[in-house]
Amino acid sequence: MPVYSMTGYASGQNGAPGSHSEADARPFSGGRLGIEIRSVNSRFLDLTFKLPEELRQHETALRELLIGRLKRGKVEVRASIENTAHAGVVEPSTRLLQRLNGVQDGIRAWLPGARELSVADVIRLASGEGATRGDWGPELAAVTSKALDALVSARQREGERLAKMLLSHLSQLRALVDQAGPLVPQLVEQQRARFLERWQDAMGLTGGTLPEAAQDRALTEATAFAIRIDVAEELTRLQSHLDEIERLLKKGGEVGKRLDFLIQELHREANTLGSKSAALELTRIGVDMKVLVEQMREQVQNIE
């Protein structure tokens, strides 16, 4: 399965290029329907709808449509209706004019002060002739589905780009782990020898010799210190986390939350490596690791 980003944008409208029939090329119900879908990263699926009054009753259907395709992200859906005819001014039918005249007479019988309908009023009402709220349901679902397909494709392309960047960072982290591995036994042995040498120097300053018991004590202290600075366990856990992150990226699907947890663990191990470091080279490796992990954290936060 591919890896999906939570960031994307798509739009669509009825009568747009790519329609499958001549009927689609005409504005539906005397209007032009447009849909925009934007999404950014979020811990959960957070849907927001900004719909005109004519479409509010279809919000539940739109919500179910999006929930079926998206799992995480802050998603905003905007819809608009342009109530203009495709060819310009709509000529009102005789039937509509008769009906409007009858309605106007009835209203003015009760409200003598009401103003008469203007030509602009009649044209506006004619443009919406035959349009009912229920008429928009199938058209809205079709346009939204096409826009949603485009959004999912955009999120997939962005997800593939993020996965490539993360795999590149994994390779760099593996190289740093490989650099740090051989340094560990060398540093441990150096610290043991240095500790024993300082103990001997201290005994020499007092004019005494180093008895066997004191030498054993020096070796014990040196060993304890070497254990405190040994980062072999951290390097092993780092390698394990890197293997799991790579496995998840290749598996794909809904891996964002799992990746976020593993990045936190990587950061913890890199911090521990830096704090236990007793050599400049290991300190540099720890700093480089934390920089890479921080970059990965920003990228992982955009993965679904």
Backbone hydrogen bonds in HBPLUS format (Angstrom, degrees):
<---DONOR---> <-ACCEPTOR-->    atom                        ^
c    i                          cat <-CA-CA->   ^        H-A-AA   ^      H-
h    n   atom  resd res      DA  || num        DHA   H-A  angle D-A-AA Bond
n    s   type  num  typ     dist DA aas  dist angle  dist       angle   num
A0253-GLY N   A0002-PRO O   2.99 MM 251  6.04 174.9  1.99 138.3 137.4     1
A0304-GLU N   A0004-TYR O   2.79 MM 300  5.54 169.9  1.80 151.2 154.8     2
A0005-SER N   A0155-ARG O   2.89 MM 150  4.80 173.8  1.89 129.4 131.5     3
A0006-MET N   A0302-ASN O   2.60 MM 296  5.37 141.4  1.75 156.7 161.1     4
A0008-GLY N   A0039-SER O   3.05 MM  31  5.27 152.4  2.13 138.4 136.7     5
A0039-SER N   A0008-GLY O   2.94 MM  31  5.27 150.7  2.03 159.2 154.6     6
A0010-ALA N   A0037-ILE O   2.97 MM  27  5.35 147.4  2.08 150.0 158.3     7
A0037-ILE N   A0010-ALA O   2.80 MM  27  5.35 168.4  1.82 165.5 164.9     8
A0012-GLY N   A0035-ILE O   2.88 MM  23  5.25 148.0  1.98 147.3 151.8     9
A0035-ILE N   A0012-GLY O   2.72 MM  23  5.25 159.5  1.76 167.3 168.4    10
A0016-ALA N   A0013-GLN O   3.29 MM   3  5.56 144.4  2.43 129.2 125.5    11
A0014-ASN N   A0033-LEU O   3.12 MM  19  5.71 146.1  2.23 146.5 156.8    12
A0024-ASP N   A0021-SER O   3.13 MM   3  5.29 127.5  2.42  96.8 109.4    13
A0025-ALA N   A0022-GLU O   3.00 MM   3  5.12 137.5  2.18  98.6 111.1    14
A0026-ARG N   A0023-ALA O   3.18 MM   3  5.59 164.9  2.20 110.2 114.8    15
A0031-GLY N   A0028-PHE O   2.94 MM   3  5.48 149.8  2.03 116.0 125.0    16
A0032-ARG N   A0082-GLU O   2.75 MM  50  4.77 149.9  1.84 125.6 135.1    17
A0082-GLU N   A0032-ARG O   2.75 MM  50  4.77 160.8  1.79 137.3 143.7    18
A0034-GLY N   A0080-SER O   2.90 MM  46  5.17 162.4  1.93 151.4 154.5    19
A0080-SER N   A0034-GLY O   2.94 MM  46  5.17 150.2  2.03 143.9 148.8    20
A0036-GLU N   A0078-ARG O   2.83 MM  42  5.07 154.3  1.89 150.5 155.4    21
A0078-ARG N   A0036-GLU O   2.83 MM  42  5.07 168.0  1.85 154.0 158.2    22
A0038-ARG N   A0076-GLU O   2.98 MM  38  5.28 162.3  2.01 151.2 156.6    23
A0076-GLU N   A0038-ARG O   2.82 MM  38  5.28 161.9  1.85 154.6 160.9    24
A0040-VAL N   A0074-LYS O   3.03 MM  34  5.29 149.7  2.13 134.3 143.0    25
A0074-LYS N   A0040-VAL O   2.84 MM  34  5.29 156.0  1.90 141.4 148.9    26
A0073-GLY N   A0044-PHE O   2.97 MM  29  5.94 151.6  2.06 122.3 122.9    27
A0046-ASP N   A0073-GLY O   2.86 MM  27  6.12 167.4  1.88 147.6 151.1    28
A0075-VAL N   A0046-ASP O   2.74 MM  29  5.99 153.6  1.80 153.7 163.0    29
A0048-THR N   A0075-VAL O   2.81 MM  27  6.16 145.8  1.92 159.1 169.2    30
A0077-VAL N   A0048-THR O   2.78 MM  29  6.17 162.2  1.81 162.3 168.0    31
A0050-LYS N   A0077-VAL O   2.83 MM  27  6.16 158.6  1.87 170.1 173.2    32
A0079-ALA N   A0050-LYS O   3.11 MM  29  6.47 160.3  2.15 160.3 157.3    33
A0055-LEU N   A0052-PRO O   2.94 MM   3  5.62 155.9  2.00 121.3 128.5    34
A0056-ARG N   A0053-GLU O   3.43 MM   3  5.40 160.4  2.47 103.0 108.3    35
A0058-HIS N   A0055-LEU O   2.95 MM   3  5.54 157.7  2.00 118.3 125.6    36
A0059-GLU N   A0056-ARG O   3.18 MM   3  5.51 166.7  2.20 117.4 117.7    37
A0062-LEU N   A0058-HIS O   3.05 MM   4  6.33 159.3  2.09 154.3 160.4    38
A0063-ARG N   A0059-GLU O   2.83 MM   4  6.05 155.7  1.89 151.8 158.9    39
A0064-GLU N   A0060-THR O   3.02 MM   4  6.29 160.2  2.06 150.4 154.6    40
A0065-LEU N   A0061-ALA O   3.05 MM   4  6.25 150.7  2.13 142.6 150.9    41
A0066-LEU N   A0062-LEU O   3.00 MM   4  6.31 157.0  2.05 153.3 157.9    42
A0067-ILE N   A0063-ARG O   2.93 MM   4  6.13 162.7  1.97 153.6 158.8    43
A0068-GLY N   A0064-GLU O   3.14 MM   4  6.20 144.5  2.27 139.5 147.5    44
A0069-ARG N   A0066-LEU O   3.01 MM   3  5.32 150.6  2.10 107.6 116.3    45
A0070-LEU N   A0066-LEU O   2.85 MM   4  5.86 158.7  1.89 167.0 172.9    46
A0084-THR N   A0082-GLU O   2.86 MM   2  5.71 138.2  2.03 104.7  92.6    47
A0088-GLY N   A0085-ALA O   3.43 MM   3  5.31 166.8  2.45 101.6 105.2    48
A0097-LEU N   A0093-SER O   2.99 MM   4  6.35 160.6  2.03 153.1 158.4    49
A0098-GLN N   A0094-THR O   2.94 MM   4  6.18 161.9  1.97 154.1 158.3    50
A0099-ARG N   A0095-ARG O   3.01 MM   4  6.22 156.8  2.06 144.4 151.1    51
A0100-LEU N   A0096-LEU O   2.84 MM   4  6.05 166.6  1.86 157.2 160.5    52
A0101-ASN N   A0097-LEU O   2.92 MM   4  6.07 156.0  1.97 146.9 153.7    53
A0102-GLY N   A0098-GLN O   3.00 MM   4  6.23 154.7  2.06 145.2 151.7    54
A0103-VAL N   A0099-ARG O   2.91 MM   4  6.17 161.2  1.94 153.5 158.9    55
A0104-GLN N   A0100-LEU O   2.87 MM   4  6.01 159.2  1.91 147.2 153.3    56
A0105-ASP N   A0101-ASN O   2.97 MM   4  6.19 158.7  2.02 145.7 151.0    57
A0106-GLY N   A0102-GLY O   3.03 MM   4  6.25 160.3  2.07 147.7 152.9    58
A0107-ILE N   A0103-VAL O   2.99 MM   4  6.23 156.9  2.04 150.3 156.3    59
A0108-ARG N   A0104-GLN O   2.92 MM   4  6.12 166.0  1.94 154.3 158.2    60
A0109-ALA N   A0105-ASP O   2.99 MM   4  6.10 134.2  2.21 141.0 152.3    61
A0110-TRP N   A0107-ILE O   3.09 MM   3  5.42 130.8  2.34 102.9 114.8    62
A0111-LEU N   A0107-ILE O   2.67 MM   4  5.82 151.8  1.75 150.1 160.2    63
A0114-ALA N   A0111-LEU O   2.97 MM   3  5.57 168.7  1.99 122.9 126.6    64
A0122-VAL N   A0118-SER O   3.06 MM   4  6.40 158.8  2.11 149.8 154.8    65
A0123-ILE N   A0119-VAL O   2.95 MM   4  6.24 162.4  1.98 154.1 158.4    66
A0124-ARG N   A0120-ALA O   2.93 MM   4  6.08 159.4  1.97 147.6 153.5    67
A0125-LEU N   A0121-ASP O   2.97 MM   4  6.20 162.1  2.01 150.6 155.2    68
A0126-ALA N   A0122-VAL O   2.84 MM   4  6.03 147.7  1.94 144.6 154.6    69
A0127-SER N   A0123-ILE O   2.94 MM   4  6.17 145.1  2.07 145.8 154.1    70
A0128-GLY N   A0125-LEU O   3.22 MM   3  5.32 133.9  2.45  96.1 107.8    71
A0129-GLU N   A0126-ALA O   3.11 MM   3  4.95 165.4  2.13 103.9 107.2    72
A0131-ALA N   A0128-GLY O   3.08 MM   3  5.47 161.3  2.12 130.2 132.2    73
A0135-ASP N   A0132-THR O   3.01 MM   3  5.29 138.7  2.18 104.5 116.3    74
A0136-TRP N   A0133-ARG O   3.26 MM   3  5.90 154.9  2.33 115.7 121.1    75
A0137-GLY N   A0134-GLY O   3.35 MM   3  5.77 157.6  2.40 111.6 117.1    76
A0140-LEU N   A0136-TRP O   2.76 MM   4  5.71 161.4  1.79 160.5 166.1    77
A0141-ALA N   A0137-GLY O   2.99 MM   4  6.20 161.8  2.03 155.6 160.4    78
A0142-ALA N   A0138-PRO O   2.98 MM   4  6.17 158.0  2.03 148.1 153.9    79
A0143-VAL N   A0139-GLU O   3.00 MM   4  6.19 171.2  2.00 155.8 157.6    80
A0144-THR N   A0140-LEU O   2.93 MM   4  5.97 162.6  1.96 148.6 154.2    81
A0145-SER N   A0141-ALA O   2.92 MM   4  5.97 153.9  1.99 142.2 149.4    82
A0146-LYS N   A0142-ALA O   3.14 MM   4  6.42 158.0  2.19 147.8 152.7    83
A0147-ALA N   A0143-VAL O   3.03 MM   4  6.30 161.7  2.06 149.4 154.7    84
A0148-LEU N   A0144-THR O   2.75 MM   4  5.91 151.7  1.83 148.7 157.5    85
A0149-ASP N   A0145-SER O   2.89 MM   4  6.14 151.3  1.97 145.8 152.9    86
A0150-ALA N   A0146-LYS O   3.12 MM   4  6.42 157.7  2.17 145.9 151.3    87
A0151-LEU N   A0147-ALA O   2.89 MM   4  6.18 148.6  1.99 144.2 153.5    88
A0152-VAL N   A0148-LEU O   2.92 MM   4  6.14 166.1  1.94 154.5 156.9    89
A0153-SER N   A0149-ASP O   3.03 MM   4  6.25 156.6  2.08 145.8 152.5    90
A0154-ALA N   A0150-ALA O   2.95 MM   4  6.17 153.2  2.02 143.4 150.8    91
A0155-ARG N   A0151-LEU O   2.85 MM   4  6.14 158.0  1.89 154.0 160.3    92
A0156-GLN N   A0152-VAL O   2.87 MM   4  6.06 144.7  2.00 142.3 152.3    93
A0157-ARG N   A0153-SER O   2.97 MM   4  6.24 160.0  2.01 149.6 154.0    94
A0158-GLU N   A0154-ALA O   3.03 MM   4  6.26 162.9  2.06 148.5 153.2    95
A0159-GLY N   A0155-ARG O   2.85 MM   4  5.92 148.5  1.94 137.3 146.9    96
A0160-GLU N   A0156-GLN O   2.89 MM   4  6.15 153.4  1.96 151.3 157.3    97
A0161-ARG N   A0157-ARG O   3.13 MM   4  6.41 153.1  2.21 142.8 149.9    98
A0162-LEU N   A0158-GLU O   2.97 MM   4  6.27 156.5  2.03 148.5 154.7    99
A0163-ALA N   A0159-GLY O   2.88 MM   4  6.10 157.3  1.93 148.7 155.1   100
A0164-LYS N   A0160-GLU O   3.07 MM   4  6.29 156.4  2.13 146.1 151.3   101
A0165-MET N   A0161-ARG O   3.14 MM   4  6.44 157.7  2.19 146.3 152.1   102
A0166-LEU N   A0162-LEU O   2.89 MM   4  6.15 158.8  1.94 153.2 159.2   103
A0167-LEU N   A0163-ALA O   2.91 MM   4  6.11 159.2  1.95 150.3 155.7   104
A0168-SER N   A0164-LYS O   3.01 MM   4  6.21 149.3  2.11 142.7 151.1   105
A0169-HIS N   A0165-MET O   2.98 MM   4  6.31 154.4  2.05 147.0 153.7   106
A0170-LEU N   A0166-LEU O   2.84 MM   4  6.15 149.2  1.94 146.8 156.1   107
A0171-SER N   A0167-LEU O   3.07 MM   4  6.35 152.6  2.15 143.5 149.4   108
A0172-GLN N   A0168-SER O   3.17 MM   4  6.54 152.6  2.25 144.3 151.4   109
A0173-LEU N   A0169-HIS O   2.91 MM   4  6.21 155.0  1.97 150.4 157.4   110
A0174-ARG N   A0170-LEU O   2.87 MM   4  6.12 156.9  1.92 152.2 158.5   111
A0175-ALA N   A0171-SER O   3.06 MM   4  6.29 153.0  2.14 142.4 149.5   112
A0176-LEU N   A0172-GLN O   3.09 MM   4  6.42 148.7  2.19 142.1 150.2   113
A0177-VAL N   A0173-LEU O   2.92 MM   4  6.25 155.1  1.98 150.8 157.6   114
A0178-ASP N   A0174-ARG O   2.89 MM   4  6.16 157.4  1.95 150.2 156.3   115
A0179-GLN N   A0175-ALA O   3.00 MM   4  6.25 142.0  2.14 138.9 149.2   116
A0180-ALA N   A0176-LEU O   2.95 MM   4  6.22 150.2  2.04 146.1 154.0   117
A0181-GLY N   A0177-VAL O   2.97 MM   4  6.12 150.1  2.06 151.0 158.2   118
A0183-LEU N   A0180-ALA O   3.07 MM   3  5.33 131.6  2.32 105.9 119.6   119
A0184-VAL N   A0181-GLY O   3.26 MM   3  5.78 148.0  2.37 113.4 120.6   120
A0187-LEU N   A0183-LEU O   2.88 MM   4  6.01 160.7  1.92 156.4 161.5   121
A0188-VAL N   A0184-VAL O   3.00 MM   4  6.23 160.5  2.04 157.3 162.9   122
A0189-GLU N   A0185-PRO O   3.04 MM   4  6.18 166.8  2.06 149.1 151.9   123
A0190-GLN N   A0186-GLN O   2.91 MM   4  6.09 156.6  1.96 147.7 155.0   124
A0191-GLN N   A0187-LEU O   2.90 MM   4  6.06 159.0  1.94 149.5 154.5   125
A0192-ARG N   A0188-VAL O   3.02 MM   4  6.28 155.2  2.08 146.8 153.7   126
A0193-ALA N   A0189-GLU O   3.00 MM   4  6.21 167.7  2.01 151.5 154.5   127
A0194-ARG N   A0190-GLN O   2.86 MM   4  5.99 158.1  1.91 147.8 154.6   128
A0195-PHE N   A0191-GLN O   2.92 MM   4  5.98 156.5  1.97 145.3 151.1   129
A0196-LEU N   A0192-ARG O   3.07 MM   4  6.28 164.2  2.10 150.2 154.2   130
A0197-GLU N   A0193-ALA O   2.95 MM   4  6.08 156.6  2.00 146.5 153.4   131
A0198-ARG N   A0194-ARG O   3.05 MM   4  6.24 157.6  2.10 146.2 151.2   132
A0199-TRP N   A0195-PHE O   3.04 MM   4  6.30 151.2  2.12 144.3 152.5   133
A0200-GLN N   A0196-LEU O   2.97 MM   4  6.25 157.4  2.03 148.9 154.8   134
A0201-ASP N   A0197-GLU O   2.97 MM   4  6.22 153.8  2.04 145.7 153.2   135
A0202-ALA N   A0198-ARG O   2.94 MM   4  6.16 152.7  2.02 144.3 151.3   136
A0203-MET N   A0199-TRP O   3.01 MM   4  6.32 155.2  2.08 148.8 155.1   137
A0204-GLY N   A0200-GLN O   2.91 MM   4  6.13 149.8  2.00 146.6 155.2   138
A0205-LEU N   A0201-ASP O   3.08 MM   4  6.33 145.4  2.21 144.9 152.7   139
A0206-THR N   A0203-MET O   3.20 MM   3  5.32 134.7  2.41  96.6 108.5   140
A0208-GLY N   A0203-MET O   3.29 MM   5  5.71 141.2  2.45 167.9 157.8   141
A0207-GLY N   A0204-GLY O   3.03 MM   3  5.07 156.0  2.09 101.9 109.4   142
A0215-GLN N   A0211-PRO O   2.96 MM   4  6.26 151.5  2.05 148.7 157.5   143
A0216-ASP N   A0212-GLU O   2.91 MM   4  6.18 155.7  1.96 149.7 156.0   144
A0217-ARG N   A0213-ALA O   2.96 MM   4  6.23 151.6  2.04 142.6 150.7   145
A0218-ALA N   A0214-ALA O   2.87 MM   4  6.15 152.2  1.94 144.8 152.4   146
A0219-LEU N   A0215-GLN O   2.94 MM   4  6.25 157.1  1.99 150.1 155.7   147
A0220-THR N   A0216-ASP O   2.90 MM   4  6.15 152.4  1.98 146.3 154.1   148
A0221-GLU N   A0217-ARG O   2.93 MM   4  6.18 162.4  1.96 152.8 156.8   149
A0222-ALA N   A0218-ALA O   2.90 MM   4  6.07 156.4  1.96 145.6 152.9   150
A0223-THR N   A0219-LEU O   2.85 MM   4  6.01 151.2  1.93 142.9 150.8   151
A0224-ALA N   A0220-THR O   2.94 MM   4  6.18 160.5  1.98 149.1 154.1   152
A0225-PHE N   A0221-GLU O   2.96 MM   4  6.16 157.0  2.02 146.5 152.8   153
A0226-ALA N   A0222-ALA O   2.86 MM   4  6.05 153.6  1.93 143.2 151.1   154
A0227-ILE N   A0223-THR O   2.91 MM   4  6.20 150.0  2.00 148.5 156.3   155
A0228-ARG N   A0224-ALA O   3.14 MM   4  6.43 150.5  2.23 141.0 148.4   156
A0229-ILE N   A0225-PHE O   3.16 MM   4  6.53 140.6  2.32 145.1 155.1   157
A0230-ASP N   A0226-ALA O   3.00 MM   4  6.02 113.8  2.46 138.6 154.6   158
A0230-ASP N   A0227-ILE O   3.30 MM   3  5.09 151.5  2.38  95.7 104.0   159
A0235-LEU N   A0231-VAL O   3.02 MM   4  6.31 158.1  2.07 154.0 160.0   160
A0236-THR N   A0232-ALA O   2.98 MM   4  6.26 150.1  2.07 146.5 154.6   161
A0237-ARG N   A0233-GLU O   3.01 MM   4  6.32 159.9  2.05 150.9 155.6   162
A0238-LEU N   A0234-GLU O   2.86 MM   4  6.08 156.7  1.91 148.6 155.7   163
A0239-GLN N   A0235-LEU O   2.99 MM   4  6.18 159.1  2.04 144.5 149.5   164
A0240-SER N   A0236-THR O   3.03 MM   4  6.30 151.8  2.11 143.5 151.4   165
A0241-HIS N   A0237-ARG O   2.92 MM   4  6.19 160.1  1.96 154.7 158.9   166
A0242-LEU N   A0238-LEU O   2.96 MM   4  6.19 157.2  2.01 151.0 157.5   167
A0243-ASP N   A0239-GLN O   3.04 MM   4  6.26 153.4  2.11 144.9 151.6   168
A0244-GLU N   A0240-SER O   3.08 MM   4  6.37 155.1  2.15 146.4 152.8   169
A0245-ILE N   A0241-HIS O   2.93 MM   4  6.17 159.3  1.98 151.9 157.2   170
A0246-GLU N   A0242-LEU O   3.05 MM   4  6.23 162.0  2.09 146.5 151.3   171
A0247-ARG N   A0243-ASP O   3.00 MM   4  6.22 154.1  2.07 143.5 150.9   172
A0248-LEU N   A0244-GLU O   2.99 MM   4  6.24 158.6  2.04 150.3 155.1   173
A0249-LEU N   A0245-ILE O   3.00 MM   4  6.24 160.3  2.04 152.0 157.1   174
A0250-LYS N   A0246-GLU O   3.09 MM   4  6.29 152.9  2.16 147.3 154.0   175
A0251-LYS N   A0247-ARG O   2.91 MM   4  6.09 141.8  2.06 141.5 153.0   176
A0252-GLY N   A0248-LEU O   2.86 MM   4  6.03 163.3  1.89 155.5 158.4   177
A0255-VAL N   A0253-GLY O   3.06 MM   2  5.75 124.0  2.39 108.5  92.8   178
A0259-LEU N   A0255-VAL O   2.91 MM   4  6.06 161.5  1.95 159.3 165.2   179
A0260-ASP N   A0256-GLY O   2.93 MM   4  6.14 152.8  2.00 147.1 154.8   180
A0261-PHE N   A0257-LYS O   3.12 MM   4  6.42 154.4  2.19 145.6 151.2   181
A0262-LEU N   A0258-ARG O   3.07 MM   4  6.39 160.9  2.11 150.0 154.9   182
A0263-ILE N   A0259-LEU O   2.89 MM   4  6.13 150.9  1.98 150.8 158.8   183
A0264-GLN N   A0260-ASP O   3.19 MM   4  6.48 151.5  2.27 142.7 149.5   184
A0265-GLU N   A0261-PHE O   3.12 MM   4  6.52 150.5  2.21 144.6 152.8   185
A0266-LEU N   A0262-LEU O   2.87 MM   4  6.19 154.1  1.94 148.6 155.9   186
A0267-HIS N   A0263-ILE O   2.95 MM   4  6.20 158.7  1.99 149.2 154.5   187
A0268-ARG N   A0264-GLN O   2.99 MM   4  6.27 150.7  2.08 143.6 151.6   188
A0269-GLU N   A0265-GLU O   3.00 MM   4  6.31 163.0  2.03 154.1 157.3   189
A0270-ALA N   A0266-LEU O   2.92 MM   4  6.13 160.4  1.95 152.7 158.6   190
A0271-ASN N   A0267-HIS O   2.97 MM   4  6.12 153.3  2.04 144.9 151.8   191
A0272-THR N   A0268-ARG O   3.00 MM   4  6.28 159.7  2.04 148.5 153.9   192
A0273-LEU N   A0269-GLU O   2.88 MM   4  6.10 156.5  1.94 148.1 154.8   193
A0274-GLY N   A0270-ALA O   3.07 MM   4  6.30 154.2  2.14 142.9 149.0   194
A0275-SER N   A0271-ASN O   2.94 MM   4  6.24 155.9  2.00 150.8 157.6   195
A0276-LYS N   A0272-THR O   2.99 MM   4  6.13 147.8  2.10 150.5 157.6   196
A0283-THR N   A0279-ALA O   3.05 MM   4  6.35 154.5  2.11 150.7 158.6   197
A0284-ARG N   A0280-LEU O   2.95 MM   4  6.24 157.3  2.00 150.1 155.5   198
A0285-ILE N   A0281-GLU O   3.05 MM   4  6.33 156.8  2.11 144.2 150.6   199
A0286-GLY N   A0282-LEU O   2.88 MM   4  6.12 157.8  1.93 148.8 154.7   200
A0287-VAL N   A0283-THR O   2.98 MM   4  6.26 157.5  2.03 151.5 156.8   201
A0288-ASP N   A0284-ARG O   2.97 MM   4  6.22 165.9  1.99 153.5 157.0   202
A0289-MET N   A0285-ILE O   2.93 MM   4  6.15 152.3  2.01 147.4 155.3   203
A0290-LYS N   A0286-GLY O   3.05 MM   4  6.32 158.2  2.10 147.4 152.5   204
A0291-VAL N   A0287-VAL O   3.06 MM   4  6.37 153.7  2.13 151.6 158.6   205
A0292-LEU N   A0288-ASP O   3.15 MM   4  6.40 164.3  2.18 149.1 152.5   206
A0293-VAL N   A0289-MET O   2.87 MM   4  6.09 162.2  1.90 155.6 161.1   207
A0294-GLU N   A0290-LYS O   2.97 MM   4  6.04 154.4  2.04 142.7 149.0   208
A0295-GLN N   A0291-VAL O   3.12 MM   4  6.39 153.4  2.19 145.0 152.0   209
A0296-MET N   A0292-LEU O   2.95 MM   4  6.25 153.1  2.02 147.5 155.3   210
A0297-ARG N   A0293-VAL O   2.86 MM   4  6.13 146.6  1.97 144.7 154.2   211
A0298-GLU N   A0294-GLU O   3.27 MM   4  6.59 156.7  2.33 147.4 150.9   212
A0299-GLN N   A0295-GLN O   3.29 MM   4  6.61 153.8  2.36 143.2 150.0   213
A0300-VAL N   A0296-MET O   2.82 MM   4  5.98 162.4  1.85 158.1 162.9   214
A0301-GLN N   A0297-ARG O   3.14 MM   4  6.26 148.0  2.25 145.6 152.6   215
A0302-ASN N   A0299-GLN O   3.13 MM   3  5.66 161.2  2.17 112.1 118.0   216
A0303-ILE N   A0300-VAL O   2.98 MM   3  5.26 168.2  1.99 116.1 119.7   217
